[in-house]
Amino acid sequence: MAASPQISPEELEELREAFAKIDVDNNGFISKDELTELFKAANLALPGYRIREIVQELTKTSSQLTFEEFTQIVHGLKSSEVAKTFRKAINKKEGICSVAGTSEQSGTQHSYSEEENVAFVNWINKALEKDPDCQHVLPMDPNSNDLFTAVGDGIVLCKMINLSVPDTIDERTINKKKLTPFTIQENLNLALNSASAIGCHVVNIGAEDLKEGRQHLVLGLLWQVIKIGLFADIELSKNEALIALLRDGESLEDLMKLSPEELLLRWANYHLEEAGCGKINNFSSEIKDSKAYYNLLNQVAPKGDEEGIPPIAIDMSGIREKEDLKRAECMLDQADRLGCRQFVMPADVVRGNPKLNLAFVANLFNKYPALKKPENQDIDWSSIEGETREERTFRNWMNSLGVNPRVNHLTRKNARRSSSLVSSIRDIDDALVIFQLYEKIKVPVDWDKVNKPPYSKLGSNMKKLENCNYAVELGKKEAKFSLVGIAGQDLHAGNRTLTLALLWQLMRRYTLNILEDLGDGQKVTDDTIVGWVNDTLTEAGKPTISSFKDGSISTSMPVLDLIDAIQSGSIRYDLLKTEDLTEEEKLNNAKYAISMARKIGARVYALPEDLVEVKPKMVMTVFACLMARGMKRI
């Protein structure tokens, strides 16, 4: 008997994302009444009568469905005669390669996408082609397993992280020559902890996985890193010309609350409309014929109207090709003239690979946005402000924990309480992410009290406000946070100061919980951490600190000394300036200190500037993370 089709990890991840969209309270269950919506969210074509049959079967045992039960249903349907349409939908992806081993959790066989392997290898080859530290592995052959071997020493991963978020890793901390198993482990620790610090979800990915080149994990991590880099400038505070995408009747706030994916789609449709073409709703099924791409390329290609930029004419004749594959090849030839052929092959366009097509469009936007900042419009330019360092740290911390949905924005500048419940422009205005963070710090959430999307237009603000009120109530009564003067409306409106006050207490509790777990539940305070730091420094014969406000921290020397005390001989003091430091020298020391902390295994989210400016809150997290590392003594 032939084996029934397996669900690949890529498919499993898509099913998990669909389940999470319906399971908004994150309790691991959906009701049988939500099954139809679940299949829709997963883009799976299944006849209505078959869903009703499944619901009837479920009702016999339970009114709820777990994710594992859902995957069992999907697995059964993949080999079922009554679900040919469904099977065709879920097996539509091509280029999926099986690899050895199965998931202990799901029992499904691991696999990886050949298309992603090819796309990422080509991107890395181009990005790092002139980097002298990567010549031992570049260029990689995209039609081989070169990539999975190349990431094994950590150097390529560190370089790609710095490409996406410059200066995340101090180059001085990367081990580059005469590598040993120990120095390779350090590089991989540095890469993983740095990836987490820029907002990658790296749970269940370890240094050993990367060393062994486990394909699905390598590709998953690389996609997160690459995506963060591609999306870095798709943000109104970094590109005011995006205001050109405002539609009639919209406010600036409406535009600012769009995610990078939504902004990219809005941008593509803006140019398609300018070309007199129909709009698209996604970068998968609606771009398969390449015609939208042809018109988009023609619109954004330089026309020679800007000084110093020569025109590039797009040959549109290929749009008349009868075969989709050939038309896609002709289109990509034109994209190549703009230097924007990256990420997709003709087959990826025709199959509508959503991930790679999104990357293709993001790269095109970054090189040729073709937008002009509107003039003489009634726009409050002062309201456009980039996120603060503190906000970035909190956002990356939350995303690294895998909150759903991913947080792109946190707060709203100068938001004040108002009697009118205006819609917030930020991603936590319904508190759903806050509730997930409460559960991360072991504060139970009664999800029956939580309003879940989709919210009706008429009552959405009221429902979200109710959630925010409950979030504040939990903070005061269950978490015992100090939330004096903070109300649910402040979270809903995105009040910067008050929202960050709650987020700080969540991050602080999360950090202290880790220490308490390592210390068998013993309560940890700031004094506990300072005491441990000073004991460790004294034992190593190094100067101590008075508090997290100690002025010597601005030189980063206490942090560096502590790292060296935890892992003797790890700090190269010859690379540092230790006396009479300028501000630039202090920053150089801080960059080295933060990267070294991550290199020895501490998951630090703080930024170098936090040490230079001696920000007590962030300084505390650095020492706490080093304490956790020291207590493990790995």
N, C-alpha and C positions, 0 to 999 in steps of 0.2 A: 504494500500500500504506500502511495506517495505521501511524504510528510506534508502536513498542512503548512501554509505560508506563515513565516514568522513576521513579527512586527519589528522593524529595525529601530535602533535607538533614535534616529532622526524622526521617524514616524511617531515613536513613543513620546518624544519631546513635544511634538506638535499636538498630540492628544492631551498631554499634560497641560499645555498652555490653554487649550480649549476648555478643559475641565476647570482650570483655575478661573477662567472668565465667568463660568456659571457658578462655581463654588466661591462666591465673593466673600463669604464669612470665613473662608479658609479652615473649615472644620473637617474637611476630608470627605464630605458627603454632598450629594445633590438629591433632590426629590425626584420621584418617578415622573412627576409632571414637567420636570425641566429637561427630560431626555431628548425631546424634539429639538429644543434650543441647543443642547449639547452637540447633537449631530450636525446642526447648522454651523455652530462655532468651529467644529472640526472640519468643515467643508466636505462632509461625507454624504454622498447621495444614497439614501435608503428610502424605499417606498414607505408611505405613511402607514399602510396596513401592517408592515413588518415591525415598525416602531410600536404600534398598538399591541402586537403580539408579545413583544419584549416587555412592555409595561405590565401586561396581564400576568406574565410569568414572575416578574419582580414582586407584584402585589401579593403573590402567594406566600412569599417569605419575608419581605420587608418593603417598607415604603421609601427606603433610601438606597442609594447606590454609591459605592466607594470607587475610587479611581481604579483599583485593581480589578474590581468586578466589571468596570467599563472596558478595560483592556481585554478581559476574558471574552466579553461580548464581541469586541472587534476581532479578536483572534478567531473566534468561532465563525464569524460572518465572512472572514476572508476565504474560507474554504467551503462556504455554504452555496448550494445551488440557487437558493432564493435570493441571493444578494450579489448577482453578477455585476450590477451597476455599481454597487458599493465597492466590490472588490476592484473594479476597474478604477474607481476614484482613489482608493487608498494605495493602490499599487502603481499609480500613474508615474511616479518618479522613476527615472532611469539612472543608470550609473551608480547604483548603490552596491558597494562591495562588502561581502561578509568577511569578518576576521575571526580569529580564534577566540573562544571564550564566550560565556553567557553572563548576563546580569543576574546576580544573586537575588535582587529584589523582584524583578519582573520575569526572569526565566527566558528572556528574549535574547536572541543572538546579536552580539555587537556588530555594527557595520559602519561604514563611512562613505561619504559621497566623493566619487571620483572628480565630479565637477568642482567641488570646493577645493580639493587637493590641487587641481590644475590652476584654479583661479588664485589661490593664496600663494602658491609657488611662484607664479608669474609676477604677482604684486611684490613679493619679498625680493625676488631677483632684481627687479627694477629699483626698488627702494634702497637696497643695501649694496648695489653693484659696485660702488666705489668705496665701501667701508673696508679698510684694511684688516679689521678684526674678524671679518666674516669670510675671507677668501678661502679658508680651509674647507668651507662647505658650499660656497657659491661658485658658479651658478648651479642650481638644483635642476634636475630633470623633472618636469611636471608630470611626465607619464611613468614615474617610478615612485618608490617609497622614500626617496631622498629626504623629503621634508621631515618625516618621522624620525629619521636618524639625525638630521641636522639640529633639531631642537634639543637633542639629548644633553648637550653641555651647557645649555642655558644662555649662551651668548646671543644667539639670534632672537630669542624671546626678549631679552633685556633691550636689545636694539630696537625691536618693534614697539615695545612699550614707550621708549623715548621718542620714537617717531610719532606715535599717536598723541602723547602728552609730554612735550619737551621738558627736559630736566627732572623728570620723575626719578631717574636713577643717576647717581653720580658715577661717571665713567671710571673714576679711580677705584670704585669698589668692585668692578667686574673682573673676575679672574680670567685672564686671556691667554696665558702661556703656561706650558708645562703642567697641563691640567692633571689632577689626580682625582680619584673618587671623592675625596673630601672637598676639594675646591669646586668640583662640578656640583656637588650637593649644595654648596654655598650659593653658586650662581642660580640654581633652580629655586632655592629658598628666596633669593633676592627677586627673581622674576615673579614668583607666585605672590609674595607679599606686596610687591609693587603693583601687580595687576589688581589685587584686592583694593589697594589704596586709590586706584583711579576708577573704581566702581565695577570691577569684574566680579562675577559670582563664581568663586573658585572652590566652593564646598565639594568635597568628594574628588578633588584633583590634588594629587600629591606629587612630590618631587620624583618619586619612583615611577609614577605613571608617565611623566615626561621623559625620564631617563630611558624607559623602555619603549618610548614612542607609541603609546596606545593611541591609535589613529583617531577614534571618535572624540577622545578627550583633548588631543592636540588641536584638532580642527575647531572644536567648540570654544576653547580658550582663545585661539587665534582670531576667530570671528568676533569675539567680544572686543578684543584689543583693536582690531582693524576698524570695527564699527564706531568705537569711541573716537578714533582719529578722524574718520570720515565725517562724523556728525559735529565735530568740535566747533565749526564756524557757522553751522546752520542754526543761528541764534540771533534774535533781533538786536540784542545788546552788542553783538560783534559785527553785525551787518545791517546797518540802518536802511539799506536799500530794499530790504525785505518788506518794508512798509508799502512798497508798490503792489504787494499782493493783497492789500486790504480790499474787500469787496464793499459794494454800496450797502450802507446801513450798518456796517460793522464798526466796532470801536477798536482802539489800539489793544485793549485788553483781550478782545476776541482773538486777535492774531497772536498775542503773546502766550496764550495758553495752548497753542498747537504744539504737538510733539515734532521732533525733527522729521519723522516719517510723514506726518501730515503736511508739514511745510514743503517738503520735497514734492509731494503730490500737488499741492497748491501751486508751486512754482512751475511744474511741468504743464499743468492745465492753463496757467497764465500765458505761457508761450504758445501753447496749442490754440488757445482762443485768439491770440494775436495773429496766428497763421490761418485763421478761419477754419480750424478743424474741430472735430468733436472732442469732448473731454474724456478722460479715462478715470476709472475708479480704483485702479490698483496697478502694481508693477508686475503682475503675473499673467492672468488670463487675458488682459486687455492690451498687452504689448506684443503678443505672440506673432502678429503679422508684420511687425517692425515698422508699420506706417506711422504710428505715433512717434517713434524714435526718429524716423527720417525727418519729420516736420520739426521736432524739437531741436535736432542738430542744425537744421537750416536756420532756425530762429536765433540760436545762441552763437553761431559761428561769427567771428569778428567780421565786420563790414568795412573796416578801414576808416571809420569815422573818428577813431581815437588816435591821437598822435603817437607815433612809434609802434603801433600795432597793425601789421599788414593784414589785409583781408584774406579770408580763407573761404573759397567758394565750395559749397556742398553740391556734388553731382547727384541730382534727384532721379536720374534715369532708372536706377535700380529699383525704385519703388514699384515699377511696372512689371517686375519679375513675377511669374506665375507661381513658382514654388516658394513656400515660406522659408525653407532652409537657405535657398539661394538668395532670396531677398534679404534675409538676415545677414548673410555674408557680405553682400553689397553695402548694407547699412553700416556694418562694422568697419568696412574699408574706409568709409567716410568719417566715422568716429576716430579712426586711426590718424586721419589727417589733422584732427584736433588734439592728438595725443591722449585720447580718452577711450581707447579700446579695452581697457582693463576690466577684469572680473568675469566677462561673459564670452562664451563661444557661441557661434550661430545656434547650436542645439539648445543652449541655455535660454536663448531668447524664445525659440519656437516652443520649448516645453514650459516656458513661463516660470523658471526657477525664481521664486520671490526673493530669496536672500541675495543671490548674485545680481539680480536685476536692480535691487535696491542699492547695492554697492556701486553698480555701474552708473546709476543716475546721480548718486551722491558725489561721485568723483567728477562727473560732468558739471554738476552745480559748482563744486569748489573751484574748477578751472575757468568756467564760463558762465557766471550767474546771469549776465546780460540784463541787469536791473539797474535802474537809476533812482536815487533817492528823490522822492517827490518834493517839489518846491511850492511855496505859497499855499500849503495846506494847513488847516487848523488842527495841528497835532501837538500834543504836549510832549515835546522831546525830552523834557526833564524826567518824565516817568520811565524812560528807557534806561535801565541801569543793570549792569552785569552783576552776577552773584559775588558775594564777598567770599574771602578765603574760608571763613567759618561755615558759610552755607555749603561751599564746595566740599568741605571735609564731611559734614553731616550727610550730604547727598550721596557721596561715594560710599560712606559707611553703610547707609541704608541699602543701597543697590548691591553692595557686596554680600549682604545677608540674603539677597534673593527676594526682596519684597515685590509684590505684584499689585498694581502695575509698576514698571520701572519709573523712578522719579527723575524728571528732567528739570523741574523748577521747584523751589521751596517756598519762597515768601514774596510778598508784594511790598514795594517801596512805600514807606510812610502810610501803610494801611491803618485806618482808624475805625473805631467802632462807629456804626451808623445805624439809624433806625430803619433804613432801607436795606434789605438783605441782598446786596449786589453780588453777582457771581464772582468768585475768586478767580484769579488768573493762574493759580498754581496747582500743583499735583496732589496736595494733601488736604484739599479743602473739604473732603467728605470723611476724613479721619480713618479711612480703611487701612492705609499704610501705617498709621499710628497704632491701630489695634494689632496689626501684625508684629510691630515692634514690642508692644506690651507682652505678647506671648513669648517673644525672644528673651525677655527678662523675667519670665516666669510669673507674670501677672495675668490671671485668668480673665478671659473676655467672654461675656454672655452674648453670644452671637444672635440670640433671639431678640436682643434689644437693638441690634444694628440694622439700619436701613441699607439695602443693597441695590446697586444699579441693575437694570436701567431705571433711572429716575424719570418720572413724568415731567414734562416741561413746566407745568403749572406749579408743581410742588417740590421741585428739585432742591431749591435753596433751603426750604424748610426741613426737608429730609436730611440734607447734609448738615444743617445746623444742629439737628437733634443728635446726629452722630458725634459732632464736635463737643456738644455738651456732655455726652456720655464719656468721651475721651478725657475731658477735664475731670469729671467725677471719678473715673478710675484712677487718674493720677493722684488725686487728693486722698481718696479713701483706701484704695488697695495698694498703690505704690508708695504712698506716704511722701509724695513729692511736695516741694514748696512751690505752690502755684498761686500765691497771693496776687490778686488783681488780674488773673488770667481767666477769661470766660470762653465758652465755646465759640462765640462770635469772633473772637480774636484769631482763632485757628482758621475758621471759615473764611475770614477776610484776608488771611495771610499776613497778619501783623508781624513784621520782621522780628522785632525785639522779643515779643512774647512767645512767638512760635519757636524761636531758637532757644528760649529759656526751657521749654518743655523738651525739645530735642536733645539739649545738652544733658538734662537729667536722665533721659533714656539711654544715651550713649555712656554716661558715667556708670549707671547701674549695670549695663551690659558688661562693661570692663571689670567692675568690681566683682560681678558674679563669677567671672572666669577665675579670678584670684581666690574667691571663696571656695569654688569647686576644687581647686588645687590644694587648698588648705583645709580640706575636710569640713567645710562649712563655717570655719572661723570668720567672724565679722571683720571686714577690712575697711579702714578709714584712711583719710589722707595721711594721718600721723603714722599709721601702720606702714604705708608705702615709703614715707620719708625715712622711717626707722630702718626698714629693710635695706633701702638704698645706702644709707650711711653705714650700716653694719658691713655691707658688702664692700663699700669703698674703703672703709677702715681696715678690713681684713687684707685688702690688696695694697695697703699703704698709700692710699690716694686721698685727696682733700674731700671733705663732706659738704653738704648743702644745709641751709637753715630751713628752707621751705621751697615750695614751687615758685616763689617769687624771688628767689635768690638771684642777685645781679650777675653772679658768675655764670649762670645758665646762658646768658647772651653770647658767651664765647663757645658754647656747646661742649666745653671741656668736661663738665660733670657727667654729661651723657656719654661722651667718648670714653672717659675713665671707667664708667660703669660697664660699658660694653666690653672693654678690655679685661675688667675684673671677672665678668661672666665667662668670657672666652679668651683666656690669656694669650697675648701676642697677636690678637686679631687687628688691633689698631696700628696703622703706620703713622706714628707721630711725626716722622720726617716730612709728611705731606701737609702738615698743619702749621699754622701760625698760632702761637700760644700767648703772646704778650703784645700789648700796645696795638690791638687789632683795629683796623678800619672797619666800616660797616660792610664793605665788600668781603673782607677777610672773614668777618663773623659769618656772613652768609655762606661762604665757601666751606667753613667748618661745619655749619649746620646741615648743608646738603650732604656732606660726607657722613655726618652722624646719623641722619635719618636713614640713608641707604645702608649703612653698616648695621643699624638695628634690624632692618629687614633681612639683611644678609645672614645674620646669626639666628634668624627664625622668629623675630618679634613682628607681629602684624600691626605696624604703626600706621595710623591714618593722618597724623599731624603733618604740617608742612614746615620746611626749614625756617620760614619767616616767623613761625610761632615760637621757635627757640630764640631767635635773634631778638624778638620783641618781648620775650619772657611772658607769653600769654599763659597765665597759671592753669587754666582749664586744659589746654592742649598739652602743656608741659606735664601735667598729671597723667594724661593718657600715655605719654611716651614712657615715663618711668614705670607706670603700671604694667604696660606691655613688656617692658624689659624685666620687671619683677616676675611676671608669668613665665617668661623664657628662662629666667634664672632658677625658678622653682622646679622647672621640668628637668634642668640640667641634662639636656639631650646633647 
